Amino acid sequence: MVKVITTSPGFGKHGRVPDAIAQEGWDLVRCDDTTKTDGGVSEQIADADILVVGLVPVSAETLVGANNLKAVIKHGVGVDNIDIPACTAQNMPVCNTPAANADAVAELAMGFMYAMARFIPQGHVCVTSGQWQRRVGTQLGGKTLGIVGLGNIGKRLAKLAIGVGMSVVATDPYADQAFASEHGVEILPLDDLLATADYVSLHVFGGKENAALINSATLAKMKPGAKLINLARGEVVDLDAIVTALDGGQLGGVAIDAYVTEPPDSSHPVFQHANAIFTPHSGADTKEAVENVGLMVVQDIATILKGEMPTRCLNAKDLT
């Protein structure tokens, strides 16, 4: 019996994925004990064949005693919580599921923009509290969206924004120039993008390279009153700087889906701000996206168990 352990709450629960797992005859064990930092992985890792990762970190210590483990697979895209060199040192493939949830994340970014433009959360609270205070918002058409990270999600978002009449600028060190040219997306340095955009949406990886990418200095370079969306990783934005920019009017609004610690410390003043919107890291949480991601994971597990290398392996060139 093949033993697959998972720290991802959604893996194996939606769409055709449960049937696919049942058909393969795998033993799926959930490591979701919130009282333990690793969810209980250490108790199951010794005889596990595959580890499917959610948001729980995978370090060299996680892999101690993983005598049968054949691969680590991210149930999602971002792998900043996986120590890839540690996996490589044990000749273990690391895979993820690029583009499977891109539509879901891009659609939530559009939802955030509409919510901030038309004061939807504030309007909801106004009506349900027995008040009647109409606020004049703005339309998205004619505004400029700045996309930081023109990858799979950024490209989906660009096309959606163009569809409602927005102009799109983007920054990315490896920008797809052909895509940009085809869709009229202008590639700019980050500082120029910040000075130009009415909305800035972040779609970059986390980690040290992008830690506090949005800070007091970069916020000061933004167009006054512009709005910020973070659907990337929590460490990409400095929440203290966000509060200062909101209080001073430099930032017109913020919508955040990812946090350094999850769940976050809700006592931070940003969570009480009237012009801030929050969701619980649910950018990829649609039935369609979860099914797409799950099926890609199942495909890669099947490939690995056949002794073959998945095309989505991130460290293939370093394995022996």
N, C-alpha and C positions, 0 to 999 in steps of 0.2 A: 504494500500500500504506500503510495506517494503521500508524504505529509507536507502540506502547504500551510505555513503560519502567516498571519496577517495582522498588521497594526492599523489597517485602514478600515474605518467603520463601514464604508460603502461597498467594499469589494465582496462580490458574491451575493449581493442582495437584490439587484435590479435587472430588469429586462431579461435577456436570454442568458445572462452570465450564470445564474444558478443551474440551469439545465446543462450548460456546457461543462460546468465543473462536475455535476452528477454523472454526465455521460463518460467523462474521463475516469471517474471512480476515485478521485482524490479525496483525502481526508483534510478538510479545511478547518483549521483551529484558529479561533480569534484571540488575539492578545490585546485586549482592550480594558484591562484592569486599571482604572484611573488612580488607584492608590499606589501604583508602582510606576517609577519613572520610565521604564521600558515597556510598560503595558503587560509584562509577564513574559516577554520574549526569552529572557534568560532561563526560564523554567521549561521552555519548549525547544530551544535551539539545538540541543544535543542530537536529536533524531529527526530534525526538520530537513526537508529536501530543498524547499524554496521559501524565501522570506519576501512577502509582499508588504511594502512600506507605505504608511500614511505620513503623518507628521512627526511620529516618534523618531528621534535621532538614531542613526546607526553608526556606531563608532567601532574602533578596534576592539574595545572591551565587549561590545555586543557580540562579536564574532568568536569570542573565546569559547571553546568547546563545541563549535559548529562543525562537527566531524563529518556530517553528511551533506552539508549545505552546498548546493550547486549554483545558486544565483541569488542576487538581490534585485528585486524589481520594484520600481516606484509606481504606485497607483496614482499617477499624475505626471506632471512635467518637471517641476523644480526638484533638483537633487542636492540642494545645499545642505540638507540634513543627513546626507549619506557620505561617509568617509570613503570616497572612491579609491584613494591610494591603499587604504587598509584592505579593501576588498580585492584589489589587484594583487596585493602582496600574498593573498591566499588563492590567487589564480581564479578569482570568482567574477563572473560577468555581472555588470550593473546595467540595467535597462530602465527606460522610462517610456512614456506614451505621448510623444510630441503631437500636437495639433488635435488630439482627441477631444479636448475640452475648449478649444479656441473660440468656437462660436458662443458657448455659454458665457465665458469671461467677457468677451467683447460686447455681448448683449447687456450684461450687467453694467458695464462701463457706460453704455448709452443710457440705461435706466438711471444711473447716478446723475448724468448730465441733465436729463429731463427733470429729475427730482430737485436738483439745485436751481435750475433755471426757472421753475414754476413754483418753488416753495411747497412742494407736495407734502413732505413730512410736517412742516409747520401748519399747513392748511388742515391736515388730518387732526392734529392736536387741537387746533382752534375750534373746529366743528364739534369734536367729541367732548370738549370741555364747556360747551354751551355758548361759545363766543361766535362772532361773525365779523372777522376782519379780513377783507379781501386785499391781497397784495398783487401789485403789478410786477410780473416777471419779464423774462425775455424769451425770444425764440432762439432755437439753435441754428436755424438757417441764416447764413451770412456771417456766422461766427467762425473763429479759427480754433481748431483742435491741434494741440501739440502732443505727439505720441513719442514717449521716451522708450525706445525699444521696438524696432519694426520687425519683430519676428512673426510667428504664426498668429498670435493674438493681435498684435499691432496691425497686421495687414487686414485681418477680419474687421477690426474696429475702423480702420481707415475707410474701407468700402462702405460700411454702415453710415459713417459720418458724412461721407460724400453724398450718399443717397438722400440725406435730409438737407442737403444744401450747404454743408460746412466746407470750409477750406481746410486742408490738412497739411501740417508740416511735421517733420519727424527728425529724430536724431538716433543714430545707430552706427557704431564703428564698422559694422559689416553690412551696411544697408544694401538691400536688393535694389540696385539702380534700375533694373528693367521694370520691376513692379512700380517703383516710384514714378518712372517716366510714363508708364502706361496709364496710371491713375491720377497723374497730376499732383503727386505728393512731393513737396519741396524738402530736400534734406538740408538741415541746418546744424551748426554747432549748438550745444545745449544752451549756452547763454543767449544766443539769438532766438532760439525757440521760446525760451522763457519770456523774453521781452515782447514776443509777437502773439502768443497764444492766449485766447480767452479761457480755454480749458486745457489743462495739462494732465495726461493720463500716463501712469507709470506701468511699464511692462518689461521690467528687467529682472535678472536673477538677483538673489540676495547674496549674502556673504560679505567678506571684508572689502571687496572691490567696490561695492555699491553702498556700503554702510553710510548712513546720513548723507546720501546723495542730495536730498532736499533738506537744507539746513538754513540757518538765518541768512547766510550770504546768498544762497541761490534763491531763496524766497524774496529777497530784496531786489533781485533782478527780474522778477516776474512782473507782468503787466498789472498795474494796480487794480484790485478787485477781481482778478482772475481766480478760477476755481481749480482745485487739485483733486485728482483721483488716484488712490493707491490700491491697485489690485495685484501688486507684486509681492513683496515681502515686508514685514514690519520694520526691519532695520533700515530700510531704504529712506525712511523719513524720520526727522527729529521732531517728536511730538511737542517738546517744549517750545521749539521754534515755531511750530504750527500755531500754537495758542497765541504767541506774541503777535504773529502776522494776522491772525483772525481778529484779535482785540484792536489792532491798529488799523484795520481796514485794508492792509496791503493784500491780504488773501480774502476773497469774497465768500469762500465756502470750501469745505473739504469733505470727501467721501472716502472712507477707509474700510477695507475688507480683511487686511492682514496685519498681524501684530507680532512684536518680538516675543512676548509670552502669551500663550493662548490657553484659556481665556485671559484677557488683559486685566490689569488693575484698573477697575472702573472709577477709582478715586482720582485719577489724573484729571486735571481741569479740562482737558480737551473733550472728555466725555459728557461734560455739562454744557458745552458751548451750543448756542442756538443755531449756528451755521455749520454744524458738523453732522454727518450722517454715518452710521456704522452698520455693518453686517458681519456675521460670525464666520469669516473666511469661507464664504459660500459661493465664490465666483464660479466655481466649476460644478456647483450642485444643481444640475438639471438631470432629469431621468435620461435624456438622450446622451448627455456627456458622460454620466457615470456608466451607462451601458457601453458606450464606445471605449472608454478607458478600460473597463473590465474585460471586454472581449480582446483588446490588444494584449492585456496581461496574460489572459488564458492562452492566446496564440504563442506568446513568447515562452511561457512555461512548457507548453507542448513541444516547442522547437528545442528547448534546452534538454528536456528529458529524452529526446531522440539523439542527443549528442551533437546537435548542430548549434551554430551561433546565430542568434536573432539579428536581423538587420538594424534593430534599434539599440544594440549594445553600445554603451558609451566608452568602454575601455577595451574594446576588442583588440586594438593594435598593441596593447601592452600585455596581453595574456599569452601564455605559452601553450 
